[in-house]
Amino acid sequence: MIYSILMLVHIIISAILVLVILVQTSKGTGLSGALGGTATNVLGGQGAPAFLKKATIVLALLFMVSCFGLAFYLKGGGKSIGKATAVDKLKKEIVNEQTTETELPLETEAPATIPAETPANSDEKPVGE
């Protein structure tokens, strides 16, 4: 539940940050020119670049904080995933597979014995008698 909320906030911050960066005027007029200067008109002429610059800085800081928050939560700070990482779990599985493959069976089967041949006619005596 907490992970979902953190991820949703992170996605919203990311989307707003992308939009604020694209709306800013650049040397080539950027996306602001394609929008017909809407950002400049809405934000009030001269104050738009200063506001967008400050908004970019604040959103970039929030983006970094949300990244660290998600990383901390996934690392184990949120106790949702154990202290062992995926690499540790994979190493344990590989070691377990190797030990089960190299172990010899505890009980070995005796080789099959071939029954002694008996003469087809019971009247015949075995050789040597």
C-alpha positions, 0 to 999 in steps of 0.5 A: 500500500505504501509502495503504491502511494510512493510510486504514484507520487513519484510518477506525478512528480516526474510528469509535472517535471517533464512538462515544466521543462518542456514549457520553458523557452529555450534558444530554439523556443522549445515546446513553448513556441509550439503551444503558442506562448501559452505558458508566458501568457498564463504565467504573466509575461516577464515572470514566467521564466523565473517561476518556471526556473524555480518550479524546475528546481523544486520539482527536481529536488522532490524527484530526487527525494522520492527516488531516495525514498523509494530506494530506502523503502525497497532496500528494507526500510519499509520491511516489505522486502527482507534484508536479503537482496535478490542477488543474495537469494540467487547465490543461495539457490545456486549453492543449494543446486550445486550441493544437491547435484554433487552429493552421492546417494546414501544407499547404492543399489546392488547390481542385478545378479544373473541367475545360474543357468539350469539345464533344460533337461532335468535328466542331464547332470551338470558337467563335472559331476 
